[in-house]
Amino acid sequence: MNYETKQLLEELKTYRDDMVARNYPFQRISDIIVKWENKKDFLEEAKKENKELNKSYQESIRQANERK
């Protein structure tokens, strides 16, 4: 391997290492965003289910009162 090729490879390795180092924070930020998006989706779904359960509970109370 000649000197120029070795130099080129060293430059490419340095560039790659720099890209990897810079990518980590962006990946970490992406992970945090996804985590909170999932949490938000979970909370919205839980609220929706809670409303449905509440409606169902109110309906069961109404039916029980009608039977009395």
mmCIF file as Biopython writes it, N, C-alpha, C and O atoms, coordinates in Angstrom:
data_model
#
loop_
_atom_site.group_PDB
_atom_site.id
_atom_site.type_symbol
_atom_site.label_atom_id
_atom_site.label_alt_id
_atom_site.label_comp_id
_atom_site.label_asym_id
_atom_site.label_entity_id
_atom_site.label_seq_id
_atom_site.pdbx_PDB_ins_code
_atom_site.Cartn_x
_atom_site.Cartn_y
_atom_site.Cartn_z
_atom_site.occupancy
_atom_site.B_iso_or_equiv
_atom_site.auth_seq_id
_atom_site.auth_asym_id
_atom_site.pdbx_PDB_model_num
ATOM 1   N N  . MET A ? 1  ? 0.856   -1.170 0.000  1.0 0.0 1  A 1 
ATOM 2   C CA . MET A ? 1  ? 0.000   0.000  0.000  1.0 0.0 1  A 1 
ATOM 3   C C  . MET A ? 1  ? 0.902   1.232  0.000  1.0 0.0 1  A 1 
ATOM 4   O O  . MET A ? 1  ? 1.801   1.349  0.832  1.0 0.0 1  A 1 
ATOM 5   N N  . ASN A ? 2  ? 0.663   2.130  -0.915 1.0 0.0 2  A 1 
ATOM 6   C CA . ASN A ? 2  ? 1.534   3.301  -0.994 1.0 0.0 2  A 1 
ATOM 7   C C  . ASN A ? 2  ? 1.130   4.372  0.029  1.0 0.0 2  A 1 
ATOM 8   O O  . ASN A ? 2  ? 0.085   4.284  0.674  1.0 0.0 2  A 1 
ATOM 9   N N  . TYR A ? 3  ? 1.966   5.345  0.147  1.0 0.0 3  A 1 
ATOM 10  C CA . TYR A ? 3  ? 1.804   6.398  1.160  1.0 0.0 3  A 1 
ATOM 11  C C  . TYR A ? 3  ? 0.490   7.165  0.975  1.0 0.0 3  A 1 
ATOM 12  O O  . TYR A ? 3  ? -0.215  7.432  1.948  1.0 0.0 3  A 1 
ATOM 13  N N  . GLU A ? 4  ? 0.165   7.517  -0.262 1.0 0.0 4  A 1 
ATOM 14  C CA . GLU A ? 4  ? -1.051  8.284  -0.536 1.0 0.0 4  A 1 
ATOM 15  C C  . GLU A ? 4  ? -2.297  7.500  -0.151 1.0 0.0 4  A 1 
ATOM 16  O O  . GLU A ? 4  ? -3.244  8.062  0.400  1.0 0.0 4  A 1 
ATOM 17  N N  . THR A ? 5  ? -2.297  6.213  -0.439 1.0 0.0 5  A 1 
ATOM 18  C CA . THR A ? 5  ? -3.435  5.366  -0.083 1.0 0.0 5  A 1 
ATOM 19  C C  . THR A ? 5  ? -3.597  5.294  1.426  1.0 0.0 5  A 1 
ATOM 20  O O  . THR A ? 5  ? -4.713  5.385  1.936  1.0 0.0 5  A 1 
ATOM 21  N N  . LYS A ? 6  ? -2.485  5.130  2.147  1.0 0.0 6  A 1 
ATOM 22  C CA . LYS A ? 6  ? -2.531  5.102  3.607  1.0 0.0 6  A 1 
ATOM 23  C C  . LYS A ? 6  ? -3.072  6.418  4.160  1.0 0.0 6  A 1 
ATOM 24  O O  . LYS A ? 6  ? -3.872  6.425  5.095  1.0 0.0 6  A 1 
ATOM 25  N N  . GLN A ? 7  ? -2.631  7.525  3.576  1.0 0.0 7  A 1 
ATOM 26  C CA . GLN A ? 7  ? -3.110  8.839  4.008  1.0 0.0 7  A 1 
ATOM 27  C C  . GLN A ? 7  ? -4.618  8.981  3.784  1.0 0.0 7  A 1 
ATOM 28  O O  . GLN A ? 7  ? -5.353  9.472  4.640  1.0 0.0 7  A 1 
ATOM 29  N N  . LEU A ? 8  ? -5.048  8.537  2.613  1.0 0.0 8  A 1 
ATOM 30  C CA . LEU A ? 8  ? -6.466  8.593  2.274  1.0 0.0 8  A 1 
ATOM 31  C C  . LEU A ? 8  ? -7.286  7.755  3.259  1.0 0.0 8  A 1 
ATOM 32  O O  . LEU A ? 8  ? -8.324  8.193  3.755  1.0 0.0 8  A 1 
ATOM 33  N N  . LEU A ? 9  ? -6.796  6.538  3.531  1.0 0.0 9  A 1 
ATOM 34  C CA . LEU A ? 9  ? -7.501  5.679  4.476  1.0 0.0 9  A 1 
ATOM 35  C C  . LEU A ? 9  ? -7.557  6.307  5.869  1.0 0.0 9  A 1 
ATOM 36  O O  . LEU A ? 9  ? -8.585  6.237  6.543  1.0 0.0 9  A 1 
ATOM 37  N N  . GLU A ? 10 ? -6.475  6.906  6.291  1.0 0.0 10 A 1 
ATOM 38  C CA . GLU A ? 10 ? -6.463  7.566  7.604  1.0 0.0 10 A 1 
ATOM 39  C C  . GLU A ? 10 ? -7.455  8.723  7.647  1.0 0.0 10 A 1 
ATOM 40  O O  . GLU A ? 10 ? -8.158  8.912  8.640  1.0 0.0 10 A 1 
ATOM 41  N N  . GLU A ? 11 ? -7.507  9.497  6.563  1.0 0.0 11 A 1 
ATOM 42  C CA . GLU A ? 11 ? -8.476  10.594 6.492  1.0 0.0 11 A 1 
ATOM 43  C C  . GLU A ? 11 ? -9.907  10.068 6.539  1.0 0.0 11 A 1 
ATOM 44  O O  . GLU A ? 11 ? -10.763 10.618 7.232  1.0 0.0 11 A 1 
ATOM 45  N N  . LEU A ? 12 ? -10.150 8.987  5.786  1.0 0.0 12 A 1 
ATOM 46  C CA . LEU A ? 12 ? -11.488 8.391  5.770  1.0 0.0 12 A 1 
ATOM 47  C C  . LEU A ? 12 ? -11.867 7.843  7.148  1.0 0.0 12 A 1 
ATOM 48  O O  . LEU A ? 12 ? -13.005 8.003  7.588  1.0 0.0 12 A 1 
ATOM 49  N N  . LYS A ? 13 ? -10.924 7.202  7.823  1.0 0.0 13 A 1 
ATOM 50  C CA . LYS A ? 13 ? -11.188 6.686  9.170  1.0 0.0 13 A 1 
ATOM 51  C C  . LYS A ? 13 ? -11.504 7.817  10.141 1.0 0.0 13 A 1 
ATOM 52  O O  . LYS A ? 13 ? -12.420 7.710  10.956 1.0 0.0 13 A 1 
ATOM 53  N N  . THR A ? 14 ? -10.740 8.898  10.045 1.0 0.0 14 A 1 
ATOM 54  C CA . THR A ? 14 ? -10.984 10.054 10.903 1.0 0.0 14 A 1 
ATOM 55  C C  . THR A ? 14 ? -12.361 10.643 10.620 1.0 0.0 14 A 1 
ATOM 56  O O  . THR A ? 14 ? -13.108 10.973 11.542 1.0 0.0 14 A 1 
ATOM 57  N N  . TYR A ? 15 ? -12.684 10.770 9.350  1.0 0.0 15 A 1 
ATOM 58  C CA . TYR A ? 15 ? -13.991 11.298 8.955  1.0 0.0 15 A 1 
ATOM 59  C C  . TYR A ? 15 ? -15.107 10.392 9.465  1.0 0.0 15 A 1 
ATOM 60  O O  . TYR A ? 15 ? -16.104 10.878 10.000 1.0 0.0 15 A 1 
ATOM 61  N N  . ARG A ? 16 ? -14.949 9.082  9.303  1.0 0.0 16 A 1 
ATOM 62  C CA . ARG A ? 16 ? -15.942 8.123  9.783  1.0 0.0 16 A 1 
ATOM 63  C C  . ARG A ? 16 ? -16.121 8.234  11.290 1.0 0.0 16 A 1 
ATOM 64  O O  . ARG A ? 16 ? -17.247 8.272  11.786 1.0 0.0 16 A 1 
ATOM 65  N N  . ASP A ? 17 ? -15.002 8.286  12.023 1.0 0.0 17 A 1 
ATOM 66  C CA . ASP A ? 17 ? -15.078 8.390  13.484 1.0 0.0 17 A 1 
ATOM 67  C C  . ASP A ? 17 ? -15.798 9.665  13.907 1.0 0.0 17 A 1 
ATOM 68  O O  . ASP A ? 17 ? -16.571 9.668  14.865 1.0 0.0 17 A 1 
ATOM 69  N N  . ASP A ? 18 ? -15.535 10.741 13.183 1.0 0.0 18 A 1 
ATOM 70  C CA . ASP A ? 18 ? -16.203 12.007 13.479 1.0 0.0 18 A 1 
ATOM 71  C C  . ASP A ? 18 ? -17.701 11.894 13.214 1.0 0.0 18 A 1 
ATOM 72  O O  . ASP A ? 18 ? -18.513 12.398 13.990 1.0 0.0 18 A 1 
ATOM 73  N N  . MET A ? 19 ? -18.065 11.234 12.119 1.0 0.0 19 A 1 
ATOM 74  C CA . MET A ? 19 ? -19.490 11.055 11.812 1.0 0.0 19 A 1 
ATOM 75  C C  . MET A ? 19 ? -20.173 10.203 12.869 1.0 0.0 19 A 1 
ATOM 76  O O  . MET A ? 19 ? -21.286 10.507 13.297 1.0 0.0 19 A 1 
ATOM 77  N N  . VAL A ? 20 ? -19.511 9.146  13.285 1.0 0.0 20 A 1 
ATOM 78  C CA . VAL A ? 20 ? -20.080 8.271  14.305 1.0 0.0 20 A 1 
ATOM 79  C C  . VAL A ? 20 ? -20.249 9.039  15.610 1.0 0.0 20 A 1 
ATOM 80  O O  . VAL A ? 20 ? -21.281 8.936  16.272 1.0 0.0 20 A 1 
ATOM 81  N N  . ALA A ? 21 ? -19.239 9.798  15.967 1.0 0.0 21 A 1 
ATOM 82  C CA . ALA A ? 21 ? -19.302 10.580 17.206 1.0 0.0 21 A 1 
ATOM 83  C C  . ALA A ? 21 ? -20.426 11.609 17.140 1.0 0.0 21 A 1 
ATOM 84  O O  . ALA A ? 21 ? -21.110 11.844 18.136 1.0 0.0 21 A 1 
ATOM 85  N N  . ARG A ? 22 ? -20.616 12.207 16.005 1.0 0.0 22 A 1 
ATOM 86  C CA . ARG A ? 22 ? -21.684 13.206 15.869 1.0 0.0 22 A 1 
ATOM 87  C C  . ARG A ? 22 ? -23.048 12.557 15.772 1.0 0.0 22 A 1 
ATOM 88  O O  . ARG A ? 22 ? -24.044 13.161 16.169 1.0 0.0 22 A 1 
ATOM 89  N N  . ASN A ? 23 ? -23.117 11.362 15.263 1.0 0.0 23 A 1 
ATOM 90  C CA . ASN A ? 23 ? -24.396 10.687 15.107 1.0 0.0 23 A 1 
ATOM 91  C C  . ASN A ? 23 ? -24.960 10.250 16.447 1.0 0.0 23 A 1 
ATOM 92  O O  . ASN A ? 23 ? -26.180 10.203 16.604 1.0 0.0 23 A 1 
ATOM 93  N N  . TYR A ? 24 ? -24.128 9.932  17.404 1.0 0.0 24 A 1 
ATOM 94  C CA . TYR A ? 24 ? -24.616 9.434  18.694 1.0 0.0 24 A 1 
ATOM 95  C C  . TYR A ? 24 ? -25.615 10.382 19.339 1.0 0.0 24 A 1 
ATOM 96  O O  . TYR A ? 24 ? -26.700 9.947  19.724 1.0 0.0 24 A 1 
ATOM 97  N N  . PRO A ? 25 ? -25.282 11.674 19.471 1.0 0.0 25 A 1 
ATOM 98  C CA . PRO A ? 25 ? -26.270 12.552 20.113 1.0 0.0 25 A 1 
ATOM 99  C C  . PRO A ? 25 ? -27.585 12.625 19.344 1.0 0.0 25 A 1 
ATOM 100 O O  . PRO A ? 25 ? -28.657 12.682 19.946 1.0 0.0 25 A 1 
ATOM 101 N N  . PHE A ? 26 ? -27.504 12.624 18.009 1.0 0.0 26 A 1 
ATOM 102 C CA . PHE A ? 26 ? -28.727 12.685 17.233 1.0 0.0 26 A 1 
ATOM 103 C C  . PHE A ? 26 ? -29.546 11.419 17.435 1.0 0.0 26 A 1 
ATOM 104 O O  . PHE A ? 26 ? -30.773 11.476 17.518 1.0 0.0 26 A 1 
ATOM 105 N N  . GLN A ? 27 ? -28.881 10.290 17.513 1.0 0.0 27 A 1 
ATOM 106 C CA . GLN A ? 27 ? -29.595 9.044  17.765 1.0 0.0 27 A 1 
ATOM 107 C C  . GLN A ? 27 ? -30.224 9.077  19.145 1.0 0.0 27 A 1 
ATOM 108 O O  . GLN A ? 27 ? -31.360 8.639  19.324 1.0 0.0 27 A 1 
ATOM 109 N N  . ARG A ? 28 ? -29.505 9.584  20.102 1.0 0.0 28 A 1 
ATOM 110 C CA . ARG A ? 28 ? -30.015 9.683  21.468 1.0 0.0 28 A 1 
ATOM 111 C C  . ARG A ? 28 ? -31.244 10.584 21.505 1.0 0.0 28 A 1 
ATOM 112 O O  . ARG A ? 28 ? -32.239 10.270 22.158 1.0 0.0 28 A 1 
ATOM 113 N N  . ILE A ? 29 ? -31.162 11.712 20.794 1.0 0.0 29 A 1 
ATOM 114 C CA . ILE A ? 29 ? -32.308 12.612 20.724 1.0 0.0 29 A 1 
ATOM 115 C C  . ILE A ? 29 ? -33.487 11.900 20.064 1.0 0.0 29 A 1 
ATOM 116 O O  . ILE A ? 29 ? -34.622 12.017 20.526 1.0 0.0 29 A 1 
ATOM 117 N N  . SER A ? 30 ? -33.221 11.166 18.992 1.0 0.0 30 A 1 
ATOM 118 C CA . SER A ? 30 ? -34.287 10.413 18.326 1.0 0.0 30 A 1 
ATOM 119 C C  . SER A ? 30 ? -34.917 9.408  19.265 1.0 0.0 30 A 1 
ATOM 120 O O  . SER A ? 30 ? -36.138 9.256  19.282 1.0 0.0 30 A 1 
ATOM 121 N N  . ASP A ? 31 ? -34.097 8.716  20.052 1.0 0.0 31 A 1 
ATOM 122 C CA . ASP A ? 31 ? -34.615 7.747  21.011 1.0 0.0 31 A 1 
ATOM 123 C C  . ASP A ? 31 ? -35.520 8.422  22.036 1.0 0.0 31 A 1 
ATOM 124 O O  . ASP A ? 31 ? -36.575 7.893  22.388 1.0 0.0 31 A 1 
ATOM 125 N N  . ILE A ? 32 ? -35.105 9.587  22.509 1.0 0.0 32 A 1 
ATOM 126 C CA . ILE A ? 32 ? -35.913 10.318 23.491 1.0 0.0 32 A 1 
ATOM 127 C C  . ILE A ? 32 ? -37.243 10.747 22.868 1.0 0.0 32 A 1 
ATOM 128 O O  . ILE A ? 32 ? -38.297 10.614 23.491 1.0 0.0 32 A 1 
ATOM 129 N N  . ILE A ? 33 ? -37.190 11.258 21.644 1.0 0.0 33 A 1 
ATOM 130 C CA . ILE A ? 33 ? -38.411 11.681 20.959 1.0 0.0 33 A 1 
ATOM 131 C C  . ILE A ? 33 ? -39.372 10.506 20.802 1.0 0.0 33 A 1 
ATOM 132 O O  . ILE A ? 33 ? -40.560 10.622 21.102 1.0 0.0 33 A 1 
ATOM 133 N N  . VAL A ? 34 ? -38.851 9.380  20.332 1.0 0.0 34 A 1 
ATOM 134 C CA . VAL A ? 34 ? -39.698 8.200  20.143 1.0 0.0 34 A 1 
ATOM 135 C C  . VAL A ? 34 ? -40.300 7.749  21.474 1.0 0.0 34 A 1 
ATOM 136 O O  . VAL A ? 34 ? -41.479 7.403  21.546 1.0 0.0 34 A 1 
ATOM 137 N N  . LYS A ? 35 ? -39.481 7.757  22.521 1.0 0.0 35 A 1 
ATOM 138 C CA . LYS A ? 35 ? -39.968 7.356  23.838 1.0 0.0 35 A 1 
ATOM 139 C C  . LYS A ? 35 ? -41.150 8.226  24.264 1.0 0.0 35 A 1 
ATOM 140 O O  . LYS A ? 35 ? -42.167 7.715  24.734 1.0 0.0 35 A 1 
ATOM 141 N N  . TRP A ? 36 ? -41.012 9.531  24.100 1.0 0.0 36 A 1 
ATOM 142 C CA . TRP A ? 36 ? -42.073 10.435 24.530 1.0 0.0 36 A 1 
ATOM 143 C C  . TRP A ? 36 ? -43.268 10.409 23.594 1.0 0.0 36 A 1 
ATOM 144 O O  . TRP A ? 36 ? -44.400 10.616 24.031 1.0 0.0 36 A 1 
ATOM 145 N N  . GLU A ? 37 ? -43.035 10.160 22.314 1.0 0.0 37 A 1 
ATOM 146 C CA . GLU A ? 37 ? -44.175 10.001 21.401 1.0 0.0 37 A 1 
ATOM 147 C C  . GLU A ? 37 ? -44.984 8.774  21.794 1.0 0.0 37 A 1 
ATOM 148 O O  . GLU A ? 37 ? -46.214 8.805  21.805 1.0 0.0 37 A 1 
ATOM 149 N N  . ASN A ? 38 ? -44.279 7.691  22.118 1.0 0.0 38 A 1 
ATOM 150 C CA . ASN A ? 38 ? -44.975 6.481  22.541 1.0 0.0 38 A 1 
ATOM 151 C C  . ASN A ? 38 ? -45.717 6.708  23.849 1.0 0.0 38 A 1 
ATOM 152 O O  . ASN A ? 38 ? -46.836 6.227  24.027 1.0 0.0 38 A 1 
ATOM 153 N N  . LYS A ? 39 ? -45.093 7.440  24.761 1.0 0.0 39 A 1 
ATOM 154 C CA . LYS A ? 39 ? -45.733 7.722  26.037 1.0 0.0 39 A 1 
ATOM 155 C C  . LYS A ? 39 ? -46.982 8.573  25.812 1.0 0.0 39 A 1 
ATOM 156 O O  . LYS A ? 39 ? -48.017 8.342  26.436 1.0 0.0 39 A 1 
ATOM 157 N N  . LYS A ? 40 ? -46.881 9.555  24.919 1.0 0.0 40 A 1 
ATOM 158 C CA . LYS A ? 40 ? -48.017 10.418 24.604 1.0 0.0 40 A 1 
ATOM 159 C C  . LYS A ? 40 ? -49.136 9.576  24.002 1.0 0.0 40 A 1 
ATOM 160 O O  . LYS A ? 40 ? -50.295 9.705  24.398 1.0 0.0 40 A 1 
ATOM 161 N N  . ASP A ? 41 ? -48.792 8.714  23.045 1.0 0.0 41 A 1 
ATOM 162 C CA . ASP A ? 41 ? -49.787 7.835  22.434 1.0 0.0 41 A 1 
ATOM 163 C C  . ASP A ? 41 ? -50.430 6.942  23.485 1.0 0.0 41 A 1 
ATOM 164 O O  . ASP A ? 41 ? -51.643 6.731  23.468 1.0 0.0 41 A 1 
ATOM 165 N N  . PHE A ? 42 ? -49.628 6.423  24.390 1.0 0.0 42 A 1 
ATOM 166 C CA . PHE A ? 42 ? -50.149 5.562  25.451 1.0 0.0 42 A 1 
ATOM 167 C C  . PHE A ? 42 ? -51.134 6.323  26.328 1.0 0.0 42 A 1 
ATOM 168 O O  . PHE A ? 42 ? -52.208 5.816  26.651 1.0 0.0 42 A 1 
ATOM 169 N N  . LEU A ? 43 ? -50.761 7.551  26.715 1.0 0.0 43 A 1 
ATOM 170 C CA . LEU A ? 43 ? -51.640 8.345  27.572 1.0 0.0 43 A 1 
ATOM 171 C C  . LEU A ? 43 ? -52.946 8.696  26.867 1.0 0.0 43 A 1 
ATOM 172 O O  . LEU A ? 43 ? -54.013 8.651  27.479 1.0 0.0 43 A 1 
ATOM 173 N N  . GLU A ? 44 ? -52.866 9.042  25.589 1.0 0.0 44 A 1 
ATOM 174 C CA . GLU A ? 44 ? -54.080 9.342  24.830 1.0 0.0 44 A 1 
ATOM 175 C C  . GLU A ? 44 ? -54.987 8.116  24.753 1.0 0.0 44 A 1 
ATOM 176 O O  . GLU A ? 44 ? -56.202 8.224  24.919 1.0 0.0 44 A 1 
ATOM 177 N N  . GLU A ? 45 ? -54.397 6.969  24.504 1.0 0.0 45 A 1 
ATOM 178 C CA . GLU A ? 45 ? -55.168 5.725  24.426 1.0 0.0 45 A 1 
ATOM 179 C C  . GLU A ? 45 ? -55.785 5.388  25.778 1.0 0.0 45 A 1 
ATOM 180 O O  . GLU A ? 45 ? -56.935 4.954  25.848 1.0 0.0 45 A 1 
ATOM 181 N N  . ALA A ? 46 ? -55.027 5.586  26.850 1.0 0.0 46 A 1 
ATOM 182 C CA . ALA A ? 46 ? -55.539 5.315  28.192 1.0 0.0 46 A 1 
ATOM 183 C C  . ALA A ? 46 ? -56.714 6.239  28.525 1.0 0.0 46 A 1 
ATOM 184 O O  . ALA A ? 46 ? -57.699 5.802  29.120 1.0 0.0 46 A 1 
ATOM 185 N N  . LYS A ? 47 ? -56.609 7.501  28.145 1.0 0.0 47 A 1 
ATOM 186 C CA . LYS A ? 47 ? -57.716 8.440  28.381 1.0 0.0 47 A 1 
ATOM 187 C C  . LYS A ? 47 ? -58.962 8.014  27.616 1.0 0.0 47 A 1 
ATOM 188 O O  . LYS A ? 47 ? -60.076 8.064  28.136 1.0 0.0 47 A 1 
ATOM 189 N N  . LYS A ? 48 ? -58.751 7.592  26.364 1.0 0.0 48 A 1 
ATOM 190 C CA . LYS A ? 48 ? -59.877 7.150  25.547 1.0 0.0 48 A 1 
ATOM 191 C C  . LYS A ? 48 ? -60.548 5.920  26.182 1.0 0.0 48 A 1 
ATOM 192 O O  . LYS A ? 48 ? -61.774 5.859  26.277 1.0 0.0 48 A 1 
ATOM 193 N N  . GLU A ? 49 ? -59.753 4.964  26.606 1.0 0.0 49 A 1 
ATOM 194 C CA . GLU A ? 49 ? -60.300 3.766  27.244 1.0 0.0 49 A 1 
ATOM 195 C C  . GLU A ? 49 ? -61.003 4.116  28.554 1.0 0.0 49 A 1 
ATOM 196 O O  . GLU A ? 49 ? -62.031 3.527  28.887 1.0 0.0 49 A 1 
ATOM 197 N N  . ASN A ? 50 ? -60.452 5.065  29.289 1.0 0.0 50 A 1 
ATOM 198 C CA . ASN A ? 50 ? -61.057 5.487  30.547 1.0 0.0 50 A 1 
ATOM 199 C C  . ASN A ? 50 ? -62.449 6.082  30.296 1.0 0.0 50 A 1 
ATOM 200 O O  . ASN A ? 50 ? -63.385 5.812  31.049 1.0 0.0 50 A 1 
ATOM 201 N N  . LYS A ? 51 ? -62.580 6.890  29.239 1.0 0.0 51 A 1 
ATOM 202 C CA . LYS A ? 51 ? -63.887 7.452  28.884 1.0 0.0 51 A 1 
ATOM 203 C C  . LYS A ? 51 ? -64.883 6.349  28.549 1.0 0.0 51 A 1 
ATOM 204 O O  . LYS A ? 51 ? -66.032 6.377  28.990 1.0 0.0 51 A 1 
ATOM 205 N N  . GLU A ? 52 ? -64.426 5.375  27.762 1.0 0.0 52 A 1 
ATOM 206 C CA . GLU A ? 52 ? -65.300 4.264  27.385 1.0 0.0 52 A 1 
ATOM 207 C C  . GLU A ? 52 ? -65.721 3.455  28.609 1.0 0.0 52 A 1 
ATOM 208 O O  . GLU A ? 52 ? -66.883 3.067  28.733 1.0 0.0 52 A 1 
ATOM 209 N N  . LEU A ? 53 ? -64.774 3.201  29.512 1.0 0.0 53 A 1 
ATOM 210 C CA . LEU A ? 53 ? -65.115 2.467  30.734 1.0 0.0 53 A 1 
ATOM 211 C C  . LEU A ? 53 ? -66.094 3.245  31.597 1.0 0.0 53 A 1 
ATOM 212 O O  . LEU A ? 53 ? -67.006 2.670  32.191 1.0 0.0 53 A 1 
ATOM 213 N N  . ASN A ? 54 ? -65.898 4.553  31.663 1.0 0.0 54 A 1 
ATOM 214 C CA . ASN A ? 54 ? -66.791 5.392  32.449 1.0 0.0 54 A 1 
ATOM 215 C C  . ASN A ? 54 ? -68.206 5.357  31.874 1.0 0.0 54 A 1 
ATOM 216 O O  . ASN A ? 54 ? -69.180 5.252  32.619 1.0 0.0 54 A 1 
ATOM 217 N N  . LYS A ? 55 ? -68.318 5.447  30.543 1.0 0.0 55 A 1 
ATOM 218 C CA . LYS A ? 55 ? -69.628 5.356  29.894 1.0 0.0 55 A 1 
ATOM 219 C C  . LYS A ? 55 ? -70.279 4.015  30.200 1.0 0.0 55 A 1 
ATOM 220 O O  . LYS A ? 55 ? -71.464 3.944  30.527 1.0 0.0 55 A 1 
ATOM 221 N N  . SER A ? 56 ? -69.491 2.960  30.091 1.0 0.0 56 A 1 
ATOM 222 C CA . SER A ? 56 ? -70.013 1.622  30.354 1.0 0.0 56 A 1 
ATOM 223 C C  . SER A ? 56 ? -70.468 1.498  31.806 1.0 0.0 56 A 1 
ATOM 224 O O  . SER A ? 56 ? -71.514 0.911  32.087 1.0 0.0 56 A 1 
ATOM 225 N N  . TYR A ? 57 ? -69.690 2.044  32.715 1.0 0.0 57 A 1 
ATOM 226 C CA . TYR A ? 57 ? -70.037 2.011  34.139 1.0 0.0 57 A 1 
ATOM 227 C C  . TYR A ? 57 ? -71.330 2.785  34.390 1.0 0.0 57 A 1 
ATOM 228 O O  . TYR A ? 57 ? -72.201 2.314  35.121 1.0 0.0 57 A 1 
ATOM 229 N N  . GLN A ? 58 ? -71.459 3.964  33.791 1.0 0.0 58 A 1 
ATOM 230 C CA . GLN A ? 58 ? -72.669 4.764  33.954 1.0 0.0 58 A 1 
ATOM 231 C C  . GLN A ? 58 ? -73.889 4.023  33.403 1.0 0.0 58 A 1 
ATOM 232 O O  . GLN A ? 58 ? -74.969 4.060  33.992 1.0 0.0 58 A 1 
ATOM 233 N N  . GLU A ? 59 ? -73.699 3.356  32.272 1.0 0.0 59 A 1 
ATOM 234 C CA . GLU A ? 59 ? -74.794 2.581  31.687 1.0 0.0 59 A 1 
ATOM 235 C C  . GLU A ? 59 ? -75.189 1.419  32.598 1.0 0.0 59 A 1 
ATOM 236 O O  . GLU A ? 59 ? -76.377 1.134  32.747 1.0 0.0 59 A 1 
ATOM 237 N N  . SER A ? 60 ? -74.226 0.754  33.200 1.0 0.0 60 A 1 
ATOM 238 C CA . SER A ? 60 ? -74.556 -0.355 34.103 1.0 0.0 60 A 1 
ATOM 239 C C  . SER A ? 60 ? -75.292 0.148  35.350 1.0 0.0 60 A 1 
ATOM 240 O O  . SER A ? 60 ? -76.195 -0.518 35.855 1.0 0.0 60 A 1 
ATOM 241 N N  . ILE A ? 61 ? -74.899 1.324  35.839 1.0 0.0 61 A 1 
ATOM 242 C CA . ILE A ? 61 ? -75.618 1.914  36.971 1.0 0.0 61 A 1 
ATOM 243 C C  . ILE A ? 61 ? -77.045 2.249  36.571 1.0 0.0 61 A 1 
ATOM 244 O O  . ILE A ? 61 ? -77.979 1.963  37.321 1.0 0.0 61 A 1 
ATOM 245 N N  . ARG A ? 62 ? -77.229 2.847  35.411 1.0 0.0 62 A 1 
ATOM 246 C CA . ARG A ? 62 ? -78.567 3.189  34.917 1.0 0.0 62 A 1 
ATOM 247 C C  . ARG A ? 62 ? -79.440 1.945  34.810 1.0 0.0 62 A 1 
ATOM 248 O O  . ARG A ? 62 ? -80.591 1.952  35.245 1.0 0.0 62 A 1 
ATOM 249 N N  . GLN A ? 63 ? -78.895 0.875  34.232 1.0 0.0 63 A 1 
ATOM 250 C CA . GLN A ? 63 ? -79.665 -0.361 34.079 1.0 0.0 63 A 1 
ATOM 251 C C  . GLN A ? 63 ? -79.998 -0.970 35.437 1.0 0.0 63 A 1 
ATOM 252 O O  . GLN A ? 63 ? -81.101 -1.477 35.640 1.0 0.0 63 A 1 
ATOM 253 N N  . ALA A ? 64 ? -79.061 -0.921 36.348 1.0 0.0 64 A 1 
ATOM 254 C CA . ALA A ? 64 ? -79.319 -1.456 37.697 1.0 0.0 64 A 1 
ATOM 255 C C  . ALA A ? 64 ? -80.426 -0.663 38.377 1.0 0.0 64 A 1 
ATOM 256 O O  . ALA A ? 64 ? -81.281 -1.250 39.040 1.0 0.0 64 A 1 
ATOM 257 N N  . ASN A ? 65 ? -80.429 0.630  38.230 1.0 0.0 65 A 1 
ATOM 258 C CA . ASN A ? 65 ? -81.479 1.467  38.833 1.0 0.0 65 A 1 
ATOM 259 C C  . ASN A ? 65 ? -82.839 1.198  38.197 1.0 0.0 65 A 1 
ATOM 260 O O  . ASN A ? 65 ? -83.862 1.243  38.879 1.0 0.0 65 A 1 
ATOM 261 N N  . GLU A ? 66 ? -82.856 0.919  36.898 1.0 0.0 66 A 1 
ATOM 262 C CA . GLU A ? 66 ? -84.121 0.598  36.232 1.0 0.0 66 A 1 
ATOM 263 C C  . GLU A ? 66 ? -84.722 -0.696 36.770 1.0 0.0 66 A 1 
ATOM 264 O O  . GLU A ? 66 ? -85.942 -0.828 36.860 1.0 0.0 66 A 1 
ATOM 265 N N  . ARG A ? 67 ? -83.877 -1.638 37.123 1.0 0.0 67 A 1 
ATOM 266 C CA . ARG A ? 67 ? -84.356 -2.933 37.617 1.0 0.0 67 A 1 
ATOM 267 C C  . ARG A ? 67 ? -84.936 -2.835 39.028 1.0 0.0 67 A 1 
ATOM 268 O O  . ARG A ? 67 ? -85.677 -3.720 39.456 1.0 0.0 67 A 1 
ATOM 269 N N  . LYS A ? 68 ? -84.610 -1.784 39.740 1.0 0.0 68 A 1 
ATOM 270 C CA . LYS A ? 68 ? -85.087 -1.669 41.127 1.0 0.0 68 A 1 
ATOM 271 C C  . LYS A ? 68 ? -86.527 -1.328 41.217 1.0 0.0 68 A 1 
ATOM 272 O O  . LYS A ? 68 ? -87.063 -1.199 42.318 1.0 0.0 68 A 1 
#
